[in-house]
Amino acid sequence: MSTAIGIVELSSIAAGYQAHDAMLKAADVESIIARTICSGKFLVVIGGSVSAVTSALAAATHVAGGFLIEVLNIPNIDRQVFAALSGTVQLSADHSRAMGIVETFSATPIIEAADAAVKTADVTLYRVHVSMAIGGKGFMLLNGDVAAVNSAVDAAKEVIKVSGMLVNTVVIPSASPQLFMDYV
C-alpha cells in the first residue's frame, strides 16, 4: 500500500519518459499518472513507501536535467487522494450538501492542496483532475457540510499560496444533486 506520492513535471516529453523509466528502475513504486499534459509537458505521479518515492524522485531529478519544472514528495498522504486521482470515488446518497472547488494554474499544487484539505476537515474528496485538456491547470472537487468544506478549501488555499498558483476557489452551499452527478 502506497503511503507517499511523488510528482515530477517536465517541460520535455522525451525527458518525461526518461525520468519515468528512471523512477521505475530506482525503487518499488507504482505509476499513478504518466502522460503528456497541456502545453507540451509531461507529468509523472507515482506512489509507494516514503523511502521508495524519495529514491525514485532522486533518480528522476538526476536524469531530468534542465527540463525539470517541479518535483514534489508528499509523505503520509491521505488515501482519499489516491482514489480521487484515479476516479474511483463513490459518493453516498447524501452527497447533495456543499461542493467545494479549488483550481490551480498547474498540476502539482492541486495534489498537495487536496491532501491538506482532507486532513483538515471531514470532507469527501471525489475528484482531482490534473492538467489534461484544461490548459495545464489542476482542480479538485470536495463534498461535505458547509463548515467542513469551507475549512478544507481554506486549508487548500494556504498550501497553494506558497507556490502562487491559485486560480480560484468556490464553495457552493446546498449544491444541486445533479451538479454532483455531472462531475463524478
Number of C-alpha atoms within 10 A of each C-alpha: 8 19 18 23 30 26 26 26 27 27 20 19 18 14 21 26 20 14 29 26 15 21 29 20 13 18 18 16 24 18 15 16 16 17 17 21 23 17 13 12 20 27 28 24 24 25 26 21 19 20 15 24 31 21 21 28 26 17 20 27 20 12 18 24 12 11 18 20 15 15 17 18 19 18 18 13 22 19 15 20 26 23 16 23 21 14 14 13 17 12 15 8 7 9 19 20 18 23 26 27 17 26 26 26 21 22 25 26 28 27 30 20 27 31 23 23 31 25 15 17 18 16 24 26 28 23 25 24 20 26 23 16 11 15 14 17 23 24 26 26 24 27 28 23 20 18 15 21 31 24 18 29 27 18 20 27 26 15 20 24 12 10 13 13 20 23 15 12 17 14 19 15 18 14 16 14 14 9 11 19 11 7 9 14
